[in-house]
Amino acid sequence: MATIKYLKSETAKVYTKSNENRVLLEALWGDRVEIVSNTQANGRYKVNVRWAKNVYIKAEDLGDEPLLELYFIDVGQGDGVLIVTPERKHILIDGATNALNNRMVKVQPILWIGSFLRNTKKRI
């Protein structure tokens, strides 16, 4: 199983090779980083970050604490917010109007299954 880290510095350069300084992209504070190899080469880990696979990032830029994540979702008939807590719990808040034009808010915990979100049908 891959080791997951998070970017602890404001930005970090992502390199194409462990021994070169060619920068492919810059990762941002809080980005999720998957460690591909736990062995450092020139002070860098081989990682997957954002869309880049098998690239290198300095070990000193990585930490263990994830951030609180908020995703604002416009679904056309109302807005929603997906909250991902630092403990990796997912909460979906669905704001909409009902047939009588009354504003409603539903809060639902959800499970992450593969690449799909499934409603647990349990209300809190």
LUMVEX-242712 format. One record per residue: x, y, z of N, C-alpha, C in turn; residue in three letters. Coordinates in nm, 3 decimals. Layout:
REM residues N
     n_u     n_v     n_w    ca_u    ca_v    ca_w     c_u     c_v     c_w palo
       X       Y       Z       X       Y       Z       X       Y       Z  ala
...
//
This chain:
REM residues 124
     n_u     n_v     n_w    ca_u    ca_v    ca_w     c_u     c_v     c_w palo
   0.083  -0.118   0.000   0.000   0.000   0.000   0.088   0.124   0.000  met
   0.050   0.223  -0.077   0.129   0.345  -0.090   0.120   0.429   0.036  ala
   0.227   0.501   0.064   0.230   0.596   0.174   0.177   0.730   0.124  thr
   0.086   0.789   0.200   0.027   0.917   0.162   0.084   1.026   0.252  ile
   0.129   1.134   0.191   0.177   1.252   0.263   0.104   1.373   0.206  lys
   0.126   1.488   0.269   0.064   1.613   0.226   0.170   1.721   0.224  tyr
   0.157   1.812   0.129   0.254   1.919   0.117   0.240   2.014   0.236  leu
   0.349   2.034   0.310   0.343   2.120   0.428   0.399   2.259   0.401  lys
   0.468   2.277   0.291   0.519   2.409   0.257   0.420   2.479   0.163  ser
   0.434   2.609   0.148   0.341   2.686   0.066   0.339   2.636  -0.079  glu
   0.457   2.617  -0.136   0.471   2.556  -0.268   0.594   2.467  -0.267  thr
   0.597   2.374  -0.360   0.714   2.287  -0.373   0.733   2.251  -0.519  ala
   0.856   2.253  -0.563   0.888   2.216  -0.700   0.880   2.065  -0.716  lys
   0.824   2.022  -0.828   0.815   1.880  -0.861   0.908   1.859  -0.980  val
   1.004   1.769  -0.961   1.110   1.748  -1.060   1.086   1.621  -1.141  tyr
   1.135   1.622  -1.264   1.120   1.505  -1.350   1.214   1.392  -1.311  thr
   1.333   1.427  -1.257   1.432   1.326  -1.217   1.490   1.363  -1.081  lys
   1.543   1.264  -1.012   1.597   1.287  -0.878   1.726   1.368  -0.880  ser
   1.799   1.362  -0.990   1.930   1.427  -0.994   1.936   1.546  -1.089  asn
   1.821   1.594  -1.135   1.817   1.710  -1.223   1.728   1.818  -1.162  glu
   1.742   1.940  -1.211   1.663   2.050  -1.158   1.556   2.098  -1.256  asn
   1.518   2.014  -1.352   1.410   2.050  -1.444   1.277   2.037  -1.370  arg
   1.206   2.149  -1.357   1.080   2.153  -1.281   0.964   2.123  -1.376  val
   0.882   2.026  -1.339   0.765   1.990  -1.418   0.644   2.073  -1.377  leu
   0.626   2.092  -1.246   0.515   2.171  -1.195   0.545   2.211  -1.052  leu
   0.459   2.294  -0.996   0.470   2.329  -0.855   0.347   2.276  -0.782  glu
   0.371   2.203  -0.676   0.263   2.154  -0.592   0.230   2.264  -0.490  ala
   0.109   2.261  -0.439   0.062   2.364  -0.348   0.034   2.307  -0.209  leu
   0.038   2.394  -0.109   0.015   2.357   0.029  -0.110   2.271   0.042  trp
  -0.096   2.157   0.107  -0.209   2.068   0.129  -0.229   1.963   0.021  gly
  -0.157   1.973  -0.092  -0.173   1.872  -0.198  -0.143   1.732  -0.144  asp
  -0.224   1.638  -0.187  -0.204   1.497  -0.151  -0.092   1.442  -0.236  arg
   0.004   1.375  -0.173   0.122   1.320  -0.241   0.132   1.172  -0.208  val
   0.137   1.088  -0.309   0.154   0.944  -0.290   0.301   0.909  -0.309  glu
   0.362   0.855  -0.206   0.503   0.815  -0.213   0.511   0.682  -0.290  ile
   0.584   0.682  -0.400   0.600   0.561  -0.482   0.714   0.475  -0.427  val
   0.822   0.541  -0.384   0.937   0.470  -0.327   0.977   0.538  -0.197  ser
   0.987   0.460  -0.089   1.024   0.515   0.041   1.173   0.544   0.052  asn
   1.250   0.511  -0.049   1.393   0.538  -0.051   1.418   0.674  -0.115  thr
   1.489   0.761  -0.043   1.519   0.893  -0.096   1.637   0.886  -0.193  gln
   1.631   0.967  -0.297   1.742   0.982  -0.390   1.772   1.131  -0.397  ala
   1.893   1.170  -0.354   1.933   1.311  -0.351   1.836   1.397  -0.270  asn
   1.785   1.342  -0.161   1.694   1.417  -0.074   1.553   1.430  -0.128  gly
   1.520   1.352  -0.232   1.388   1.359  -0.294   1.322   1.221  -0.293  arg
   1.190   1.223  -0.278   1.111   1.101  -0.289   1.052   1.091  -0.430  tyr
   1.039   0.970  -0.477   0.965   0.944  -0.602   0.818   0.938  -0.564  lys
   0.735   1.022  -0.632   0.596   1.039  -0.591   0.501   1.047  -0.711  val
   0.373   1.039  -0.679   0.265   1.077  -0.770   0.196   1.196  -0.704  asn
   0.186   1.306  -0.777   0.121   1.425  -0.724   0.044   1.493  -0.836  val
  -0.081   1.529  -0.805  -0.171   1.584  -0.906  -0.176   1.489  -1.024  arg
  -0.152   1.536  -1.145  -0.157   1.452  -1.264  -0.022   1.389  -1.297  trp
   0.084   1.427  -1.227   0.219   1.381  -1.257   0.249   1.249  -1.185  ala
   0.296   1.152  -1.260   0.329   1.020  -1.205   0.480   0.998  -1.209  lys
   0.533   0.931  -1.106   0.675   0.895  -1.098   0.766   1.016  -1.114  asn
   0.738   1.120  -1.036   0.819   1.241  -1.035   0.882   1.254  -0.896  val
   0.959   1.359  -0.875   1.036   1.371  -0.751   1.006   1.502  -0.680  tyr
   1.002   1.495  -0.546   0.977   1.612  -0.463   1.068   1.603  -0.342  ile
   1.114   1.718  -0.292   1.203   1.720  -0.177   1.133   1.666  -0.053  lys
   1.203   1.581   0.021   1.147   1.520   0.142   1.106   1.625   0.245  ala
   1.180   1.734   0.254   1.152   1.837   0.355   1.020   1.911   0.330  glu
   0.963   1.898   0.210   0.837   1.965   0.178   0.714   1.884   0.217  asp
   0.734   1.761   0.265   0.621   1.672   0.293   0.593   1.661   0.442  leu
   0.464   1.653   0.474   0.420   1.635   0.612   0.310   1.531   0.619  gly
   0.261   1.507   0.739   0.162   1.403   0.761   0.020   1.454   0.779  asp
   0.001   1.585   0.795  -0.132   1.636   0.828  -0.207   1.687   0.707  glu
  -0.323   1.626   0.679  -0.407   1.677   0.570  -0.484   1.801   0.614  pro
  -0.535   1.874   0.519  -0.614   1.993   0.546  -0.763   1.961   0.543  leu
  -0.843   2.051   0.594  -0.986   2.045   0.574  -1.012   2.084   0.429  leu
  -1.088   2.004   0.355  -1.115   2.032   0.216  -1.262   2.065   0.197  glu
  -1.291   2.169   0.119  -1.427   2.208   0.087  -1.441   2.212  -0.064  leu
  -1.542   2.145  -0.116  -1.571   2.144  -0.259  -1.712   2.197  -0.278  tyr
  -1.725   2.309  -0.349  -1.855   2.369  -0.375  -1.904   2.318  -0.510  phe
  -2.024   2.259  -0.510  -2.075   2.188  -0.627  -2.204   2.254  -0.673  ile
  -2.207   2.296  -0.798  -2.328   2.351  -0.859  -2.391   2.241  -0.942  asp
  -2.506   2.192  -0.899  -2.571   2.082  -0.970  -2.692   2.129  -1.050  val
  -2.711   2.259  -1.063  -2.818   2.312  -1.148  -2.945   2.344  -1.072  gly
  -2.990   2.255  -0.984  -3.115   2.278  -0.911  -3.089   2.320  -0.767  gln
  -2.968   2.346  -0.736  -2.928   2.385  -0.602  -2.779   2.370  -0.591  gly
  -2.727   2.407  -0.479  -2.584   2.396  -0.460  -2.555   2.292  -0.353  asp
  -2.436   2.239  -0.360  -2.394   2.144  -0.259  -2.252   2.174  -0.216  gly
  -2.218   2.124  -0.099  -2.083   2.137  -0.048  -2.039   1.999  -0.002  val
  -1.924   1.955  -0.049  -1.862   1.832   0.000  -1.750   1.873   0.093  leu
  -1.758   1.828   0.218  -1.656   1.857   0.318  -1.578   1.729   0.343  ile
  -1.447   1.738   0.332  -1.359   1.626   0.365  -1.277   1.671   0.485  val
  -1.297   1.605   0.598  -1.229   1.645   0.721  -1.084   1.594   0.718  thr
  -0.998   1.651   0.804  -0.861   1.600   0.812  -0.855   1.451   0.850  pro
  -0.960   1.401   0.914  -0.966   1.258   0.947  -1.017   1.176   0.829  glu
  -1.039   1.243   0.713  -1.083   1.183   0.586  -1.228   1.137   0.590  arg
  -1.309   1.197   0.675  -1.454   1.172   0.673  -1.516   1.266   0.571  lys
  -1.617   1.217   0.500  -1.683   1.293   0.394  -1.824   1.330   0.438  his
  -1.859   1.458   0.425  -1.992   1.507   0.458  -2.044   1.585   0.338  ile
  -2.163   1.551   0.294  -2.224   1.620   0.181  -2.340   1.703   0.231  leu
  -2.338   1.832   0.200  -2.447   1.923   0.236  -2.515   1.961   0.106  ile
  -2.644   1.931   0.098  -2.723   1.955  -0.023  -2.821   2.067   0.006  asp
  -2.805   2.180  -0.060  -2.898   2.292  -0.044  -2.987   2.302  -0.166  gly
  -3.117   2.307  -0.147  -3.211   2.311  -0.259  -3.342   2.372  -0.211  ala
  -3.438   2.379  -0.301  -3.573   2.421  -0.264  -3.667   2.304  -0.291  thr
  -3.774   2.298  -0.214  -3.872   2.192  -0.236  -3.983   2.244  -0.328  asn
  -4.087   2.165  -0.347  -4.197   2.200  -0.438  -4.269   2.328  -0.396  ala
  -4.265   2.362  -0.268  -4.330   2.483  -0.218  -4.235   2.603  -0.215  leu
  -4.119   2.589  -0.277  -4.017   2.694  -0.283  -3.958   2.728  -0.147  asn
  -3.964   2.635  -0.054  -3.900   2.653   0.076  -3.755   2.607   0.067  asn
  -3.666   2.683   0.127  -3.525   2.644   0.126  -3.505   2.525   0.218  arg
  -3.426   2.429   0.171  -3.399   2.309   0.250  -3.250   2.282   0.249  met
  -3.203   2.220   0.354  -3.065   2.175   0.360  -3.065   2.034   0.415  val
  -2.998   1.942   0.345  -2.981   1.805   0.392  -2.832   1.783   0.415  lys
  -2.799   1.722   0.525  -2.660   1.688   0.555  -2.653   1.537   0.560  val
  -2.563   1.481   0.478  -2.552   1.336   0.471  -2.407   1.292   0.475  gln
  -2.372   1.198   0.562  -2.238   1.138   0.553  -2.236   1.047   0.430  pro
  -2.124   1.038   0.365  -2.115   0.954   0.246  -1.991   0.866   0.254  ile
  -1.992   0.760   0.178  -1.878   0.669   0.171  -1.807   0.687   0.039  leu
  -1.677   0.676   0.041  -1.598   0.682  -0.083  -1.577   0.538  -0.128  trp
  -1.631   0.504  -0.244  -1.620   0.368  -0.295  -1.558   0.376  -0.432  ile
  -1.433   0.331  -0.444  -1.363   0.342  -0.571  -1.360   0.488  -0.613  gly
  -1.410   0.517  -0.731  -1.414   0.656  -0.776  -1.556   0.710  -0.774  ser
  -1.645   0.645  -0.699  -1.785   0.688  -0.694  -1.822   0.726  -0.552  phe
  -1.911   0.821  -0.540  -1.966   0.856  -0.409  -2.101   0.787  -0.395  leu
  -2.125   0.723  -0.281  -2.252   0.657  -0.258  -2.315   0.713  -0.132  arg
  -2.436   0.753  -0.142  -2.509   0.806  -0.026  -2.534   0.691   0.071  asn
  -2.511   0.714   0.200  -2.533   0.608   0.298  -2.678   0.602   0.343  thr
  -2.762   0.702   0.301  -2.905   0.710   0.337  -2.924   0.721   0.487  lys
  -2.822   0.767   0.556  -2.832   0.787   0.699  -2.825   0.936   0.725  lys
  -2.925   0.991   0.791  -2.930   1.134   0.816  -2.870   1.166   0.951  arg
  -2.805   1.282   0.956  -2.751   1.324   1.085  -2.816   1.456   1.125  ile
//
